[in-house]
Every structure is written in structure tokens, then in C-alpha cells.
Amino acid sequence: MRRRTMLKTVGAISLTSIVPKRSVASSLEYRVGSRKEIETEILIIGGGTAGTIAAIQAGRTGCSTILVENGSQLGGTTTTGGVSFPGLFHAWGKQIIEGIGWELVSETVRFGNDTFPDFSIPTGRWHWKHQIRLNPYLYALLAEEKCLEAGVHIRYYETPIQAVFKNGLWEVDVMGKGIHTRIRANQLIDCTGNAFVTALAGFKVLREEENQPGTLQFKIGGYDMGKLDMNLIQVKYDEAVANGRVSKIDFRSINALLQNQGDNIQHILGADSTTSETHTITNIKGRTSLLKMLRFLRTLPGCEKVRLLSMQTEAGVRETYRIDGEYQITHDDYVSGKVHEDSLSYSFYPIDLHDKHGVVPKHLNEHTVATVPLRALIPRNSKNLLVAGRCVSSDRLANSALRVQASCMGMGQAAAITAVIASRKGISPLEVEPKEIKELLRKYEAIVPG
């Protein structure tokens, strides 16, 4: 064999051994939007503050439970929203909210080697002293673990598109990535925060003409607060506000912004998470405002190297829709600490209505603690339907206090227990005896009024 011929032959053999043969692609069908049907006893829509606790509670009773969340993780305000300082679990030196929410928060604090405030000292008018700083990433991990341990079927990236009560069952259609599922459930709990499922089902919901401002949580660094000339910075900030370079509505205090390194300081007027469109606008407004402020900060003496250390993926929203419930918790109810025969959980927080000027909390009188009755968790004239969390039936002022995390956790646990009893008895939540709900709540270490 000639050398040239041999080289051609060797080359051909080598290439054949390296280059794979052309193969035929798999014929598995990708049917986008194909619908399947599943059943459960308890269906919870929304895996935020209230929904996570409701799901864990329902699952621990042995009821089949499905949790639908349109995001990628559990925790809502605490995790995705970045308000990783939930409260308030204590009032006037005494714990008033415990149960599964407290269990999850406590484990997160211990796992993260964080510390609790001294709850034996009443906060007076400094309510934030009892807010618990925790690691939100651990919180999300532990929340998911507890759901899975309780047998909860979690469905991320899905949103309800239809909710119909039919033949004593709820039929809820949810759409997700490449999938359409119809879920049949004995009992339905709306934990969306926006009363979205309640409205989808055709029940009346309420809101104001203008929402409270929202907040995009972030942290900044790259400067030494002790070396800043705050008098000079204040003058430059006032000048920038006067010429429209920055907005005082967005960032009310330059001192607080720098002192707190960001945190819960920004305001986004008209923040609304009701639809994908309004939520998109809210997020863009928050990010645009932050970027403008960062550019301004870098012009200040001592802040030339300001850095953005972290930023949440979504802005936190304080207010959208509330249900029109069998009972509406009023401002007078809240500030007087009214206890109803069907009160199932407590709430303790000042009246906290934000507006374009900021917020001036109105604190409760000493030893006053508000309560949440079962009827406020039930949309008027509904069957087998409950809500928990921010969309609880309440007037605007009462809702400004009820919306905080610890209160929503208490509502979530109470709603789940009520749904479990109703499911087992084949009745609607309004027909469940409050005494029976309270007994089962105590079994799971919740604190109940009365």
C-alpha cells in the first residue's frame, strides 16, 4: 500500500470512530396545554405567608392537600418580597401567636444562628423591636421541607384561570408551563393576598381607589456612615429634590436610606400586584427609582463607591383587594380588641397606613390585642371556600394592621383547620362549630382567643 493511500485509509477510520452516526430524534410528543384532572381534599392557592402555613397544617392532619404557587418558592413577603423580619408574635410581654408559623420562624432563627429580641420587654411605640430578623433563604428551604414532610403536593409556576363550585366540589383550572390541570377539591382556601380566586369564582371583592405604596427591598454598601458629612449630604439631597433629580416620595429620608443601607425604605406609589400587567409596572417603577437614587448617591462625598449588594426580584405590595366576608373587621373592632364567639386567632400591630407622605403608625392602647373571627375568612354567600392573609374581610384601617406576617400565619392555620373539619364532615366552613376548631387548633399548639 502506498503511503498516501494508507494515510487516507487511516484518516477515514479515525473520523468514522469520532463522528457519531446521524440518529433519528425521539418522537415523544410535547403537547403544550394538554389538560389532566386530579383530586384532593384541600386545595390552597398561594404559597405566601398564610398559604404555606395553611398547607403544612392541612397536610399534618392527614388530609390530601395541594398547594398552587405561581412563583418558584414559598414564603411570599418573607422570601420573595424580602421582608425577612416577620412580626408580631408577642404583645405586651406575652406571646399571642404560636403554632406552625412560630415553629417555622423559630427553626429558621436557630438554624441561621440568629437571635430573638427580648419579648419580655413591651415595645411601647417601637414595635419594630419585636420583629424577628431571619435568613429568608433558610426560611424558604425549611418551609418547602415542612410541606413535603406533611405530604403536601406543591405545584409551582401555576395560576388559576377558572374556579367553579359544582356538585359540592370546587373545580379549579390552573395553567402552568406547558400544562393545564383541573383540580377537584372538597375545600378551597384563597391565600393569594389579592382575593384573586374569590373574584375568579364570582364573589364580591373590595379595594380603595388608590393602593398604599409598595416597597422594593434592597441593600447598599461601599461607604462608611461614620465618615459622612450628613449636613452637607442633606443639603445636596434637598437640592436634588427641588430640581427633580430625585423624588422625596420614593425615598423620604436620605439619612434613613444611608443609615439602614436601604432595607424597608423605598415607596412605590400605586403599587399593585393584581394582574401581570400591574405587577410588571410596579416592579419596573421600583427598579427605575432605585437606579436613579444609586446614580445620585455616587455624586455625594464619601458615597462615590456606593454598591448595590442585593435586591429582591419583586417589589412588596401592601394592599390590593379584600373579600366581602360574612363579617368585616372594622377599625373600631381592631383598636378595641373585640373578641367574637368565633374569634380563632390574634393580631397585634399598630394601624399602619402608608401614603405618599410616609407612615405614622397609630399604636394600640396598652394590653389591647385584636382578634380575627372565622366569619371574616369566609366570602359572603360562599360554600366550601375560605381565605387567609391580607385579603381578610376588613376595612382599610384594620387591614393595614392585619396584613402583617404573624397575623397572616395565624389566619392560615385557622383556615386550614376549619377546612379540614368541614371536609371530613361534608359541610361548609360557616357550619363548623368554633369550639371544635379551637380544640383542634390547640392540639397543634396554636394560641386561640377565649
Secondary structure by P-SEA (a helix, b strand, c coil): ccaaaaaaaaaaaaaaacccccccccccccccbbbbbbbbcbbbccccaaaaaaaaaaaaaccbbbbbbccccccccccccccccccccccccccccccaaaaaaaaaaaaaccccccccccccccccccbbbbcaaaaaaaaaaaaaaaccccccccccccccccccbbbbbbbcccbbbbbbbcbbbbccccaaaaaaabbbbbbcccccbbbbbbccccccccccaaaaaaaaaaaaaaaccccccccccaaaaaaacccccccccccccccaaaaaaaaaaaaaaaaaaaaaaaaccccccccccccccbbbbcccccccccccccaaaaaacccccccccccccccccccccbbbbbcccccbbbbbccccccccccccbbbccccccccaaaaaaaccaaaaaaaaaaaaaaaaaaaaaccccccccaaaaaaaaaaacccccc
